[in-house]
């Protein structure tokens, strides 16, 4: 490749380095650096002659012998390496002449000419943690570390190579820190191999825990020759690659499904963009259901153009709780991804991952927001008992043991004994957003916490979630009550409690937008302390609507037992109602008023007063009665 002098020179002032393309001897010949042809060499026929030179000798001291006559004939310039496959092996070099053909990344067999290349992302878990590459000929492993000294913009690692998610990222990231000769993917050779300077190489990404690069991401790669000097065994440089698609050999699958009980459609998202046999003309037959009498009667594409990422499936009958628990869905044989991988119709998966509607939270009581716990579901649902009934995070309960009252939808003949669990968390990690919309790519993966890992939905389980079983269940199984204990050290004033449910393997959330199961959330409420007022008497909920069944609560703290009287009277001093007359032992008591008089009729709007008289207590508190209708 070259004969040159350099200073300082290990062989003295008149030393001469002789370099052969691909290898350079340094000092005593024990260190090698990859050489390369900066441009395709021109090889002509003829002879090579050598003059006698005692200063060029082999390892045994034999000097270079001069040629005689015309000299040594050059190798025949007939076939460049691998430009013709002599032995039917597309990878092993065919040494039949001078190799002046640059190496190339092999095109993936799944789509020759389609822009897919044999750069295969691999994931041992849910994230991609390596790349395996196949070239058209043998490449020199050590050249992967050889950077172009003129380029100073590349970080440490393997220069020139960068990657990005084709669907989720706009900017390429440097994606490898090292290479390995051990290639484990069976996509290339059918077995794991580890050979030096062969056509296969393994790369490790810079960030193996990369929440964007998931096991089913469609990745793109780039290679910049200006930053790196990867060569074949003869020193020919690998050319640059503009953004190109990595091979993706996994068949498409269903990534996520959500549904609302009582509606006749489900939302479905794929693991990757897909076609119906190369077109957007999907049909009902591309989806099949089992474990249910319902069938797919129609569909509506949500993805506006190109391959489809998400759609609605219309069903022949409304979604029931039994459907959400038991139904399974499979893709048809004509559903294909962009790399021409077709779905496997034999793969069944749950037809619903997260459902809204199987559980209704009827109310929550902290012992102050109270009611008759034996009242029917209908009364609870009507909100007639002063319970907290709004769970979007705006409602507040006191820092006390809290009972969550729930009603179950057992439609579709779900067993009344079906197990139901509740999970709650207090002030979850900032990694979890307050709500999530699944349009597109499920928003930010992991933003809606689940207590367990759900493939394709979250990155890891929320290990802080607490499991609660019901402490009471109605005879018909339709009512379950759960307790959130005030003894939980995280339940303090200002904290937010969020909870959800699980029935079998079905996750159940609150529908934040009725009619759209893509929008769901936890049930939420905030915790606040009871601020004690003077004299041992504390008024709670001092603005009530008597027509809605709301109650004012008076908390009385007795340092010693004795006779206690609690009266409600008007501004004029007329007694409206007696709330308590009798003896009480020392302790704390909560007495409520529902805004009615002694005859049980709702009082008029206005200001009323509650007077508490007891041992060392004589206090008056004000209550305002309002009416919204």
MIVEX-316404 format. One record per residue (C-alpha): x, y, z. Coordinates in steps of 0.25 Angstrom, whole numbers, padded with zeros to 4 digits, always signed. Example, Ala and Ser with C-alpha at 12.3 -4.5 7.8 and 13.67 -1.06 7.14 Angstrom:
BEGIN
+0049-0018+0031 +0055-0004+0029 
END
This chain:
BEGIN
+0000+0000+0000 +0011+0010+0003 +0026+0012+0006 +0029+0023+0014 +0038+0030+0024 +0034+0035+0038 +0041+0042+0049 +0044+0037+0059 +0047+0024+0052 +0049+0011+0060 +0060+0007+0050 +0068+0020+0050 +0069+0032+0041 +0069+0024+0028 +0058+0014+0033 +0047+0011+0023 +0033+0006+0026 +0027-0004+0017 +0012-0005+0018 +0003-0015+0012 -0012-0011+0011 -0019-0017+0023 -0006-0018+0032 +0005-0009+0037 +0017-0014+0045 +0021-0005+0056 +0034-0006+0063 +0038-0020+0065 +0026-0026+0057 +0017-0029+0070 +0007-0018+0068 -0003-0017+0056 -0012-0006+0052 -0022-0007+0041 -0018-0001+0028 -0028+0003+0017 -0029+0008+0002 -0034+0022+0003 -0039+0020-0011 -0041+0007-0020 -0027+0004-0025 -0024+0002-0040 -0018-0012-0042 -0011-0014-0056 -0005-0026-0062 +0010-0028-0062 +0022-0032-0054 +0027-0028-0040 +0042-0027-0040 +0051-0025-0027 +0065-0021-0026 +0075-0028-0016 +0074-0021-0003 +0081-0027+0009 +0074-0018+0019 +0060-0024+0016 +0061-0038+0022 +0051-0049+0027 +0051-0053+0041 +0063-0063+0039 +0072-0052+0033 +0070-0056+0018 +0071-0043+0010 +0062-0039-0001 +0066-0046-0014 +0066-0039-0027 +0057-0044-0038 +0062-0049-0051 +0057-0047-0065 +0044-0040-0065 +0041-0042-0050 +0029-0048-0043 +0016-0048-0051 +0005-0040-0044 -0007-0048-0040 -0018-0049-0051 -0028-0038-0050 -0040-0046-0054 -0050-0047-0043 -0051-0038-0031 -0054-0045-0018 -0068-0049-0016 -0073-0042-0029 -0075-0056-0034 -0079-0067-0025 -0070-0078-0028 -0073-0088-0017 -0088-0084-0014 -0084-0078-0001 -0088-0063-0001 -0080-0060+0011 -0067-0068+0011 -0057-0060+0002 -0055-0066-0012 -0040-0063-0014 -0038-0063-0029 -0031-0050-0031 -0028-0036-0026 -0039-0032-0016 -0043-0017-0019 -0058-0019-0016 -0063-0011-0004 -0070-0019+0007 -0085-0016+0009 -0096-0018+0020 -0104-0030+0015 -0118-0027+0010 -0128-0034+0019 -0135-0046+0012 -0148-0042+0016 -0148-0030+0007 -0137-0030-0003 -0137-0016-0010 -0147-0011+0000 -0136-0003+0009 -0136-0014+0020 -0122-0019+0024 -0116-0030+0033 -0114-0021+0045 -0123-0028+0055 -0127-0022+0068 -0127-0032+0079 -0134-0031+0093 -0131-0041+0105 -0143-0034+0112 -0152-0023+0108 -0141-0013+0103 -0131-0015+0092 -0118-0018+0097 -0109-0022+0085 -0109-0021+0070 -0103-0033+0061 -0099-0029+0047 -0096-0038+0035 -0087-0033+0024 -0085-0038+0009 -0071-0042+0012 -0061-0044+0023 -0058-0031+0031 -0046-0028+0040 -0051-0028+0054 -0040-0018+0059 -0044-0008+0048 -0057-0005+0056 -0049+0002+0066 -0041+0010+0056 -0046+0025+0055 -0043+0035+0045 -0033+0044+0052 -0038+0056+0044 -0052+0055+0051 -0053+0060+0065 -0068+0060+0067 -0070+0045+0070 -0071+0041+0085 -0063+0029+0091 -0067+0016+0086 -0069+0010+0072 -0069+0022+0063 -0078+0024+0051 -0089+0015+0056 -0102+0022+0061 -0117+0017+0062 -0131+0022+0065 -0145+0017+0066 -0151+0020+0053 -0165+0023+0059 -0161+0030+0072 -0148+0038+0070 -0144+0049+0061 -0129+0049+0064 -0119+0038+0063 -0112+0034+0075 -0098+0027+0076 -0102+0013+0079 -0090+0005+0081 -0078+0004+0091 -0071-0009+0087 -0072-0021+0078 -0072-0036+0080 -0069-0048+0071 -0080-0056+0078 -0092-0055+0070 -0104-0062+0076 -0116-0059+0066 -0120-0071+0058 -0125-0062+0047 -0112-0062+0040 -0106-0076+0041 -0116-0084+0049 -0106-0085+0061 -0098-0077+0070 -0084-0074+0065 -0071-0067+0069 -0060-0066+0059 -0050-0055+0057 -0050-0046+0045 -0063-0053+0039 -0075-0046+0033 -0083-0046+0046 -0081-0035+0057 -0088-0032+0070 -0089-0018+0076 -0094-0014+0089 -0102-0001+0091 -0098+0011+0099 -0110+0011+0108 -0115-0004+0109 -0127+0001+0118 -0133+0010+0107 -0148+0013+0109 -0150+0017+0094 -0143+0005+0088 -0153-0007+0091 -0152-0021+0087 -0162-0018+0075 -0157-0004+0071 -0154-0002+0056 -0139+0003+0057 -0131+0011+0046 -0116+0011+0046 -0106+0020+0039 -0091+0018+0037 -0082+0030+0034 -0069+0026+0027 -0063+0040+0030 -0063+0036+0044 -0059+0022+0044 -0050+0013+0035 -0057-0001+0035 -0050-0010+0025 -0050-0024+0019 -0038-0033+0020 -0032-0026+0008 -0033-0012+0013 -0045-0007+0005 -0053+0003+0013 -0068+0000+0016 -0076+0011+0009 -0085+0021+0017 -0100+0017+0019 -0110+0028+0020 -0122+0025+0029 -0126+0011+0026 -0136+0001+0032 -0130-0010+0041 -0136-0024+0039 -0148-0027+0047 -0151-0042+0047 -0162-0042+0058 -0176-0044+0053 -0186-0033+0056 -0195-0035+0068 -0205-0028+0076 -0199-0019+0086 -0210-0013+0094 -0225-0014+0095 -0235-0006+0104 -0250-0006+0105 -0262+0000+0112 -0272-0010+0117 -0286-0007+0111 -0280-0001+0098 -0279-0009+0085 -0265-0006+0081 -0251-0008+0086 -0238+0000+0083 -0226-0008+0078 -0212-0004+0076 -0201-0012+0068 -0187-0015+0073 -0182-0008+0060 -0188-0001+0047 -0195-0012+0039 -0202-0014+0025 -0213-0023+0020 -0204-0031+0010 -0197-0018+0006 -0210-0009+0006 -0219-0001+0016 -0231-0009+0012 -0233-0017+0026 -0245-0025+0027 -0252-0032+0039 -0246-0045+0035 -0232-0040+0039 -0237-0042+0054 -0243-0054+0060 -0249-0055+0074 -0250-0067+0083 -0255-0070+0097 -0267-0061+0094 -0280-0061+0085 -0276-0047+0080 -0270-0046+0066 -0263-0034+0059 -0274-0028+0050 -0266-0016+0045 -0254-0007+0048 -0249+0008+0047 -0235+0012+0044 -0229+0023+0053 -0216+0024+0047 -0218+0035+0036 -0209+0029+0025 -0198+0019+0022 -0197+0006+0030 -0207+0005+0042 -0203+0006+0056 -0216+0006+0063 -0231+0004+0060 -0245+0002+0066 -0252-0012+0065 -0267-0012+0064 -0273-0024+0071 -0286-0031+0068 -0291-0029+0083 -0287-0020+0094 -0274-0023+0103 -0278-0030+0116 -0269-0032+0128 -0268-0047+0124 -0263-0043+0110 -0252-0034+0117 -0248-0046+0125 -0249-0058+0116 -0248-0053+0101 -0236-0055+0093 -0232-0049+0080 -0223-0053+0068 -0218-0047+0055 -0221-0052+0042 -0210-0058+0032 -0210-0045+0023 -0206-0035+0034 -0192-0032+0031 -0181-0022+0036 -0172-0013+0027 -0162-0023+0026 -0171-0034+0020 -0173-0042+0033 -0187-0048+0033 -0195-0050+0046 -0196-0063+0052 -0211-0067+0053 -0208-0077+0064 -0204-0067+0074 -0215-0063+0083 -0215-0052+0094 -0224-0045+0103 -0235-0037+0096 -0235-0027+0107 -0223-0022+0115 -0229-0011+0123 -0244-0009+0124 -0253+0002+0129 -0267-0001+0135 -0266-0015+0142 -0264-0007+0155 -0271+0005+0160 -0266+0013+0172 -0279+0017+0179 -0273+0025+0189 -0262+0027+0200 -0264+0029+0215 -0254+0034+0225 -0263+0033+0237 -0267+0047+0236 -0273+0047+0222 -0282+0036+0226 -0295+0029+0223 -0303+0017+0225 -0294+0006+0220 -0305-0004+0219 -0312+0005+0209 -0314-0001+0195 -0305+0001+0183 -0315+0010+0177 -0315+0020+0189 -0300+0020+0189 -0299+0023+0174 -0309+0034+0176 -0299+0041+0185 -0310+0042+0196 -0301+0039+0208 -0290+0050+0208 -0279+0040+0204 -0268+0045+0194 -0273+0042+0181 -0263+0049+0171 -0250+0042+0169 -0243+0051+0159 -0233+0056+0170 -0242+0068+0173 -0249+0062+0185 -0243+0062+0199 -0244+0052+0211 -0238+0053+0225 -0226+0046+0230 -0234+0034+0235 -0237+0020+0232 -0244+0021+0219 -0254+0011+0213 -0256+0010+0198 -0270+0005+0194 -0270-0002+0180 -0281-0009+0171 -0277-0019+0161 -0283-0021+0147 -0284-0037+0146 -0290-0036+0132 -0287-0048+0123 -0290-0058+0135 -0278-0055+0143 -0278-0063+0156 -0282-0055+0168 -0270-0061+0175 -0260-0055+0165 -0248-0050+0173 -0246-0035+0172 -0233-0028+0178 -0230-0013+0180 -0217-0007+0178 -0214+0007+0184 -0201+0016+0184 -0198+0029+0191 -0190+0040+0184 -0185+0030+0173 -0172+0033+0166 -0171+0045+0157 -0169+0035+0146 -0184+0033+0146 -0193+0043+0140 -0206+0047+0145 -0214+0042+0133 -0211+0035+0120 -0216+0035+0106 -0213+0024+0097 -0214+0030+0084 -0202+0028+0075 -0191+0021+0084 -0198+0020+0097 -0193+0033+0101 -0180+0032+0109 -0178+0017+0113 -0180+0014+0128 -0187+0027+0131 -0199+0020+0136 -0195+0011+0147 -0198-0004+0148 -0194-0012+0160 -0189-0023+0150 -0182-0023+0137 -0191-0023+0125 -0183-0026+0112 -0184-0014+0102 -0191-0005+0112 -0181-0002+0124 -0166-0003+0126 -0167-0008+0140 -0177-0011+0151 -0180-0001+0162 -0174-0008+0174 -0179+0003+0183 -0194-0001+0181 -0201-0008+0192 -0210-0019+0191 -0223-0019+0198 -0234-0030+0199 -0249-0027+0202 -0253-0027+0216 -0267-0029+0213 -0275-0035+0201 -0290-0035+0198 -0297-0048+0197 -0299-0046+0182 -0284-0042+0180 -0288-0029+0174 -0283-0020+0186 -0269-0021+0191 -0263-0011+0202 -0248-0008+0203 -0240-0001+0214 -0229+0009+0212 -0222+0010+0226 -0219+0023+0232 -0207+0015+0239 -0200+0016+0225 -0188+0025+0228 -0189+0032+0214 -0204+0036+0216 -0202+0050+0222 -0209+0063+0219 -0206+0068+0205 -0203+0054+0199 -0211+0048+0188 -0216+0034+0188 -0218+0027+0175 -0225+0013+0173 -0229+0003+0163 -0234-0012+0162 -0231-0025+0157 -0240-0037+0154 -0233-0049+0150 -0223-0044+0140 -0231-0032+0136 -0227-0018+0140 -0239-0009+0143 -0237+0006+0143 -0246+0019+0143 -0251+0024+0130 -0247+0039+0130 -0254+0041+0117 -0267+0033+0116 -0269+0026+0103 -0254+0026+0100 -0246+0014+0106 -0233+0021+0101 -0234+0031+0112 -0233+0025+0126 -0228+0028+0140 -0227+0024+0154 -0238+0027+0164 -0232+0038+0172 -0234+0047+0185 -0226+0056+0193 -0223+0055+0208 -0225+0066+0218 -0223+0067+0233 -0235+0071+0242 -0231+0085+0248 -0235+0085+0262 -0243+0097+0267 -0244+0104+0280 -0252+0098+0292 -0252+0084+0288 -0262+0086+0277 -0258+0085+0262 -0268+0088+0251 -0266+0080+0238 -0274+0082+0225 -0280+0095+0229 -0286+0098+0216 -0297+0088+0212 -0308+0085+0202 -0319+0079+0209 -0326+0075+0196 -0314+0066+0192 -0313+0059+0205 -0300+0066+0210 -0297+0067+0224 -0289+0076+0234 -0281+0069+0244 -0277+0074+0258 -0266+0067+0265 -0266+0068+0280 -0254+0064+0288 -0258+0061+0303 -0246+0062+0313 -0256+0056+0323 -0270+0049+0323 -0283+0056+0326 -0296+0061+0320 -0295+0066+0306 -0305+0074+0298 -0304+0078+0283 -0314+0087+0277 -0317+0094+0264 -0324+0107+0265 -0327+0119+0256 -0321+0133+0256 -0333+0137+0264 -0330+0126+0275 -0341+0117+0271 -0337+0102+0273 -0338+0095+0259 -0333+0081+0264 -0327+0074+0275 -0315+0065+0270 -0311+0059+0284 -0316+0059+0298 -0310+0050+0308 -0297+0045+0315 -0284+0042+0308 -0271+0037+0313 -0258+0044+0311 -0253+0042+0296 -0255+0048+0282 -0269+0048+0276 -0274+0052+0262 -0289+0057+0261 -0295+0060+0248 -0307+0069+0243 -0313+0067+0229 -0320+0081+0228 -0334+0076+0233 -0343+0080+0245 -0349+0071+0255 -0360+0067+0246 -0350+0062+0235 -0352+0074+0226 -0341+0081+0219 -0339+0095+0225 -0338+0108+0217 -0326+0114+0212 -0318+0122+0222 -0309+0122+0234 -0311+0113+0245 -0303+0110+0258 -0299+0098+0265 -0297+0099+0280 -0290+0089+0288 -0291+0089+0303 -0283+0078+0312 -0273+0077+0323 -0264+0089+0322 -0270+0092+0308 -0280+0103+0303 -0277+0106+0288 -0285+0111+0276 -0281+0107+0262 -0288+0113+0249 -0293+0105+0237 -0298+0111+0224 -0309+0103+0217 -0310+0105+0202 -0319+0099+0191 -0314+0096+0177 -0328+0093+0172 
END
